[in-house]
């Protein structure tokens, strides 16, 4: 993936030098995304905790909204290559989703992307690096510790810049869901249903974010002219397949429990990302009415 000369976003906040705020392993509120799977796997490796138990804990809602640090955070330094890359990816999502919303007669309000190190207090509770990237709808921010990309490459077997870009685009996909009112409708359905229904809804939310990431990839390349190189799409598909519920459960306990899925199978995640790439259309991403997840 080559983004040479691409614009950077002005919506990146760098709090890596400001020290941890709060923290702890638990997450209050409703931070969602790829991170909830990754933290369960990593915690299982490091602390001997059952990853499936952690996934169950983190898939629930509730929790108390906490006060965030006051004052603006600085932009990342210009010579930080990793920060520059995610800033360019974020800017490309802003261009795509601003255009999509404009065509629908709406106004897109882009999220902030917060670079933190080790731990940081968010409006959804204490975020830690082991969570991987996540989106907090309470403050409409995407959070990422860039060391996650080492985990993605070395532990999860998904290297490459396009895999990294997919992760950011997936979390921005959750912000798009928030902007469209999808999250609010899902929360209302969760409140009326039980655990099984809540898990099924979570799967559809995650698969739609994967599809939205595919829409971004298709439309951004066409509109902004950054280059897809051989193997780029495969990198993103590999990243999606590595964090399917079925694969993680099989690694953790040797068997699969479909009713406990919260993110979808590897095949589902790959399929919905490809739908977004192939169509470039939000209309193709209605996971909630699709019988074929």
Secondary structure, 3 states (H helix, E strand, C coil): CECCCCCCCCCEEECCCCCCCCCCCCCCCCEECCHHHHHHHHHHHHHCCCHHHHHHHHCCCCCCCCCCCCCCCECCCCCCHHHHHHHHHHHHHHHHHHHHHHHCCCCCCCCEEEECCCEEEECCEEEEHHHCCEEECCCCEEEECCCHHHHHHHCCCCCCHHHHHHHHHHHHHHHHHHHHCHHHHHHHHHHHCCHHHHHHHHHHHHHHHHHHHHHHHHHHHHHHCCECCCCHHHHHHHHHHHCCHHHHHHHHHCCCCHHHCCCCCHHHHHHHHHHHHHHCCHHHHCCCCCCCC
